[in-house]
Amino acid sequence: MISNIKVHKVASYENPVEIKKLSKFNFFYGLNGTGKTTLSNYLGSDVEDADYSECEIWPESIKKTHQIHVYNQKYIDRIFRSNPKQPGIFTLGEKDVKAEQRIEAAQAEKDKYEQKLEPLLGIIKDIEGLLDSSEIEIQDSIWENEQPRKIVGPLEFCVKGALHKETFFEKISDKTFSVEDEKIAIEDLEEEAIKLEEQDITEKPIFETLPLLKDLEDLEILSQKIIGKNDSYLSDLIDNLDNFSWVKKGIENYLERTDDCPFCQQRIEDDRKKDIKVIIDDTFTEKEEEIKSIYENYALKKKRIEELIKKYQINKGFGKREGVNADANLLKERLNTNLYRLEKKIEDISQPINLEPTSVLIEKINDYVLEQNIQNSSFNSRITNKRDYEDDISKRFWIRLHQKYEDQITQFERDKALQIKKLKDKKEEKKLLQEKIKEAEKVIRANRQKNSTVQKSIDYINTQLRYVGFEGFFIDKVDSKTYKLERPENESKNLFHSLSEGEKTIITFLYFIQQCLGAKEEDESPDLNKRIVVIDDPISSLSFPLVYDVAHLIKSKFLNSDSDFAQVFILTHHLYFYHELVERNEIDGEFKSYYRVTKNKQSQILPLKKDEIKNSYQSYWYTLKDIKAGNTTSFVLPNTMRNILEHYFSFVGGDKYSWKRAIEQVSIKSEENQSFNTLMRYLNRESHSDPINLTDTNEFDVDKFILSFKAIFEELGHIDHYKKMMREN
């Protein structure tokens, strides 16, 4: 059963509104537009519906454990307005006696097993709680005694990774630390840790050696004088000039672009151009590309050598070696020289070059590197041993703690094992009971299927339609699982749209009643104890007799002392309907709660006493008090005042217009007081009795008009009645 509801941040519920102390039967009265439907929509919404993310319901699991059936406009639109066919409702038809007996027997078995299961679930929960609490208790006790976060100094590394209660206890209760013979003193461990801490335990790097350049520096092609084809008639001239680069550039820059000689400006014949071009042949081009490749490879290796030398020089041990820095600097000079010579070779490939040798220097530096690597490897090996020693200290630290709490831990483990065994047995018992419950449910479903039918719901709905005088349409079975509205003489795709508003209300509400009582599937057993019913104003456009009929249906199906439904909510704006449900039922008062829904700028839901609103006349006074207090919008003030005056003065004066004559008399007596005339005009205009003067503005002083309204009763000698109704005494 729902105990509390909070509606917030939806529609007119900008501020949170909480409904407390809900009963099995709950009645809500409020004018149209005050927020009743928002409440019913929330109750019928899905748990994940983002529109109601700020709303809450207690208990939170109620929408998962119970079915909430809501009758409101949204229900009508979903089931009837948008669908020509309605889902069938399975209810019990003519009884198969034997099947009924089997259902009763299986239900009795199910009830018996569920009665056993309920306390068993409590026992399982208690055992699980005891296991959790006992573990937390021992964890807290040891944690408080040892204060591991305060362990600093030489043994601080021992508790690294165990600075939470759970991990600390897990480590201290590790059975691998159980050593009976070894007795460990914390002082000895601290002394060992201090000695260990004095050593440098940072690993040293192992360096990469320098790449050799001999294979590039000794290439024969570098010392060659590379020129073009030597069988040209120009070969001797080029050889004498000793500047093949000049000839090559001339061919590339002029001969390929113009037919004129750049020196004498004479045209060069095609045969002569051809003789000149053959100087640069494929062999020359290949050698030129090879020289460029040597340059690029040398530049990459030079860069890598310089990077490695930089790493060496950062290392302290490397720099201490005699002559190594001088060798490194000399090597870098030679590398720069060689790269410069290679650049020149590319510029003039006909000029031979020789590169400065670097192999001796590189091999010498590599000897330094290899020697340093041997020392670093040896040091790193010692570091590994040191870490093993550190691990040994940590292990003995935890052995010492385990010994200290061994008796306490052993007792805890013994008790825990007993509880785990007990829990296992109880869970096995739970599993057997749940299997027996499932077997009983299977029998119930199988036999219910023999008795279930959609026809009984059809017959009920059609009988009720005829009872209230609707004979122009009926509901009929389309197939074994769907219904459809029909007329006696013709068929319509969706007959619902042709019905009057009153007819729509009656047919949808009769269907809703059956849906609350029945099942969606023929083998389903409806559990009314797990169903909550919400009925939001089911009397739209109904005549007075039909309002009575609907109230009677609600009382007979939902509002009675034998009701199996988990909870019922009734919301209405109709005072007669409200009183018919509240007053005329057999439910004890302790099972009923009453609420009033009001709205000014925002909706409010307030507790209401059963006898607080007796009739429509009293409800008008209630509305007037709400307007004065700011709980209801002032837009309804003129109609409220007019209805009060018509009801009261028709009672004391004979007809509903006597209030006008009364005001006129007061106005004559008090001509200087224009407030009465202003009030008269206000009531005529704003209550729609004077349509010619209707305006869109509703800016007026509420307090001023209420004072004028009070003055009418005072001038006519009825001030006591006013004070009584407004509770000013």
TILOBA-143172 format. One record per residue (C-alpha): residue in one letter; x, y, z. Coordinates in pm, whole numbers, plus 50000, padded with zeros to 5 digits. Layout:
<recs>
AXYZ...
</recs>
This chain:
<recs>
M500005000050000I501185035249917S501925054550238N503175088150105I503285106249770K505365136549668V504405155749350H506995181049231K508135199148915V505225187448700A502295207848564S501065231548840Y503135214649116E506135237849093N506755234949467P506865200349627V503495188049760E503565157649988I500485136750069K501025118350397K499265091250598L497365076050307S494795049350396K493355019850209F490545042450079N491475078149983F489105105949866F490245137949692Y487885167349629G488825197849421L487575220649147N488445213748785G491945225048693T493375222849044G495775193648972K493835161449037T494575146248696T498295153748731L498235132249046S496385103648872N498705105548571Y501735102648800L500295072248978G499735055648641S503135065048493D506115042248438V508945043248692E511345056448424D509005084148299A511195115548282D508185138648322Y507885127448685S511585125348772E511135148649071C508085129949204E508365102549466I506235074749606W506665054149925P507475026049935E509655031449628S509154995649506I505324998049498K505135002749119K507174971149070T505374949549326H501824961549249Q499684968948944I498235004248949H495025007048743V494175043448664Y490915055748510N491255090648362Q491245107748023K494595093047932Y493205058047993I490155065247772D492365078147489R494745048547511I492195020247530F489275033347321R489875065647133S492955053846939N491995016946906P488965001946729K489524969646926Q490034964847299P492044937447474G489844909647611I489464904947986F489434869848127T487144863248424L485734831148568G482794817348369E480644786748440K482474765848695D483994732148621V483534717448970K486534694548954A488744721948812E487524745449083Q488344719649350R491844715349208I492294753349205E491174755749570A493464727349673A496434742049487Q495704776749628A495634762049979E499004745449912K500394777849775D499164797350079K500694771350312Y504094773350142E503984811350128Q503234812450502K506354791450559L508404811750313E507724845850470P509404839050809L512164819550631L513024850250424G513244869750750I515654844050897I517844845350583K517924883150601D518884881550971I521734856950904E523074878350619G522834908850845L524664890551126L527464880150889D527884915950771S527724931351119S530154906251278E532704912351003I532314950051038E532704946551417I536024927751402Q537304950651126D536494981551335S538084966451646I541424957651481W541504989951279E540965010851593N543684992251785E546354993751514Q545635027951358P547445018351031R547225053550892K549485064751179I552215039751087V555015061950952G558745058650926P560765027850827L557785003450828E555395025850637F555925005750318C554454974850490V550894989050504K550945003150151G547784991049971A546054982150299L544925016150426H541205007650433K539434986750697E538444959550451T541874955350288F543684957950623F541534930350774E541854909050459K545634911250486I545824904950859S543534874450840D545484858450552K546164822550659T549564822350483F550814844750766S550024818351031V553474807551160E553264792051506D556954789651602E558284823051483K558064851451735I558674885451580A559454918151759I558394950551593E561644967151706D563754941951510L561704948451195E562154985951231E565944982151269E566164960850954A564004985250761I566195014850863K569354997550734L567594989050411E566365024650369E569925038550381Q570715022750043D569885038649709I567335016049543T566775035149214E567505013148914K570205025548673P569775025848294I571295001748041F572545022347746E572375015747374T575785015947195L576645039546906P576065027146549L579235023746335L579675045046021K582625027145861D580445010745592L579395045445470E582665063745518D584705038345316L582455037145011E584575039444693I582025060744509L582825090544735S586445092644612Q585465088544247K585435116643993I581995111143844I581335127143506G578985119743218K579495098442909N583145100342795D582715091942421S581195125742341Y583295149042122L582965173342419S584465149542676D588015163042644L586815198842678I584835190442995D587825172043135N590065202343075L587525225543234D587475202643544N583965215343622F581405190243519S578935205743762W578965237843551V578195217843235K575415197943407K573685229343531G573945244643185I572215214643031E569465214643297N568925252243315Y569345262942948L569455234842699E566145220442822R564455254442807T565815272842494D567335266942151D569885295942189C573335294142339P573455314642662F576915328242574C576915336942200Q573165339142156Q573455317441845R570885290741775I572085255541867E571355229941607D569335199141706D572225175241629R574525196041847K571935196342131K571665158842108D575475154742131I575535176442442K572615158542616V574135123742582I576845134542825I574405127943116D573505091243078D571645066343304T574795055043479F575545090643584T571995095343718E572135062943920K575435073244082E574015107344162E571025091244341E573375068044530I575375097844660K572125114044786S571105081644960I574525079845133Y574055115445255E570585108745397N571665076745573Y574715093845720A572615123145846L570185099446026K572995080246196K574715112746290K571485124646459R571095091746649I574735092846766E574295128246899E571085118047086L572835088547250I575905109547348K573535134147516K571995105647722Y575485093147817Q576575127347937I573505130748164N574625099148350K577025107448634G579165076348602F579805081648231G581105116748279K583635105748543R585535084148291E588775100448175G588795113647818V585335101947727N583855136847691A586825147847475D586325117447250A582605125047226N583235161447130L585855151246869L583425126046723K580715152446688E583205175546508R584135148346260L580495140046200N579785176446116T582815177645884N581805145945703L578225157145656Y579495190145511R581745171345262L578815149645156E576765180845090K579555194144867K579775160744685I576065163644602E576615199244475D579495188344248I579475151044195S582575152643975Q584745162544273P586115133244478I585945135444861N587375116145157L585515113845489E587225116645827P587285082145993T585065078546301S585265041146375V588085043446627L586325070546825I582955052546814E584465019446925K586295036947206I583115053847331N581195020947298D583805004447519Y583015030847784V579275024147741L579594986347766E581734989648079Q579155013048236N576334989148143I578114960648323Q578314981848638N574674992748611S573474956848559S575334945948867F573794974149070N570304966148942S570764930149042R571524941349395I568374963149388T566264932549304N567714914449603K567034944649817R563364944249714D563184907649801Y564514917050143E561894944650168D559164919450081D560484896350352I560264924250612S556684931850503K555714895050527R557104892250881F555304924750974W551944908950879I552864875851047R553464895251366L550004912151339H548324879051258Q549874863251568K548574892251778Y544934887351665E545014850351576D542634839151853Q540114866551769I540314859251395T540034821651449Q536874825851657F535414849251395E536144824451115R534614795951317D531414815751384K531314827351023A531574791750892L528654780851113Q526494809850994I527394803650628K526384767050664K523134777550830L522514803050553K523164776850286D520654753150448K518014780350475K518514790950113E518104754850004E514894753550206K513774786050041K514504771649696L512364740649769L509454761949894Q509654784649588E509604754049362K506504740849542I504824775049506K505574774749133E504114739649102A500924751049279E500704781749054K501084759448751V498124738248866I496054769748933R496804783848586A496034751148409N492684746948582R491774783648569Q492224781848194K489324757148186N487054781948368S488334815148227T486464832847949V486164867447800Q482414862347758K481554869348121S483074904248099I481174910547775D477894899647936Y478504921448243I479284952648038N476304948247805T473924941248097Q475034973048273L474654993047951R471034981647918Y470444988048288V471375024948256G469365028447935F472035026247663E470695001847403G472055017647084F475435000347108F477064970547279I480434953547311D481104921347122K483874895547097V486094898046787D488174867346873S489304849147186K491364878947303T489754911247176Y486504931347200K484874956546968L482044981947002E479064974246773R475654988546686P472674965546628E472304974646261N475684985046122E479384982546176S481835011446211K485615011746197N485715029746530L482245033646676F483645050646985H483975084346806S480255085146725L479175081247090S478095110247310E480415120947591G478155104547847E478085071647651K481865072347623T482195077047998I479875047948083I481345022447837T484955030647929F484255029148302L482434995748278Y485394981948083F487774996148346I485884978448627Q486264945048449Q489934951948381C490534957948752L488804925048842G489974902648556A493164890748386K494894897448055E495594860547991E493274830948040D495774811948258E496554842248476S495334843848836P494554880148921D495814889549267L493624918749379N495774922749689K498514934749453R496284959449265I495804996449339V492795013849180V492805051149091I489515066448964D489685102448840D486245119048783P484375090848601I481215112348564S482045135248271S478865147448095L476645123748294S473075131448400F472205130748769P470775094848763L473915082348586V476125099448845Y474255079449106D474665047248902V478425052148869A478715059449243H476785027449314L479115007249088I482205021249262K480805013549607S479824978049514K483094969349337F485734989549524L484425006749839N483304979250071S484644962050380D485294930050183S487364947349914D490454927149822F492144956149646A495344968449809Q494275005049790V491715028049626F492015064849522I488935085249422L489365120349274T486395142749183H485165178349143H481485168049181L480245174849534Y477185151949517F479315123649378Y481905129949651H479295128149927E477605097749774L480925078949798V482145093150130E478925091350330R477125061250194N479515032150234E480155005450493I483865011850543D485145020050891G486565055150929E490035042951025F490505029550670K489595062650498S491475095150436Y490185127750286Y492035155150098R491225188449933V493015198849611T493305236549553K495245258649318N496175295049293K499375297949094Q500445263849222S498555233049332Q498195222749696I496785191149853L495585195350211P494005171150461L490205173650486K487855162250760K485035139350655D482235163550750E484085195450652I482185200050323K478485191150356N476965204950034S477625226849731Y476665258449923Q479265250550185S481825243049914Y481375278249773W482255293050112Y485265269850124T486365282949785L485915318949903K488145312150204D490755296149976I490725326849747K491155350050045A494055328750174G495665327749827N495215290049789T492865292449488T492965314649180S490985347049207F489475341048861V486665320649024L485825348049279P482835363949092N481115330749023T481735319649381M480215351449530R477275350749289N476465314249374I476615321549748L474285351349710E471845332349487H471695302249721Y471425321850044F468985349049937S466765324749749F466485306850081V465765337950290G464115359250018G462185335249800D464055335349464K467615335449338Y467435371649219S466485385849560W470185392349628K470145418949354R467215436549512A468955434249850I472085451249710E469975478149542Q468285485649875V471675488050047S472965510649769I469975534349810K470595536450183S474315542550133E474545563449818E477945576549919N479315540949929Q479975531549564S481515497849661F478115480449640N477465492749286T481005483249186L480475448449332M477165444649145R478805454048814Y481765430948885L479535401048960N477425406848646R480405410848417E482975385948547S480505358048624H479435358048255S475885370648320D476655401048106P478385387547793I478495421347619N480965434447875L483275404447904T486925414847907D490245397047910T491485415548214N491175401248561E493175427048749F491195435449062D491595439049436V490375406449597D490395420349951K488345450649843F485595429449687I485505405249982L485045434950218S482165447650002F480725412549997K480895411350377A479275445650401I476185432550217F475565406850491E476265433150755E473855459150607L471115432950568G471515419550920H473085386050829I476625392750952D476495363551196H475945339650907Y478875354650718K481185351451020K480095315851083M480745304950725M484075323550707R484965311651059E485685346451184N484165340351527
</recs>
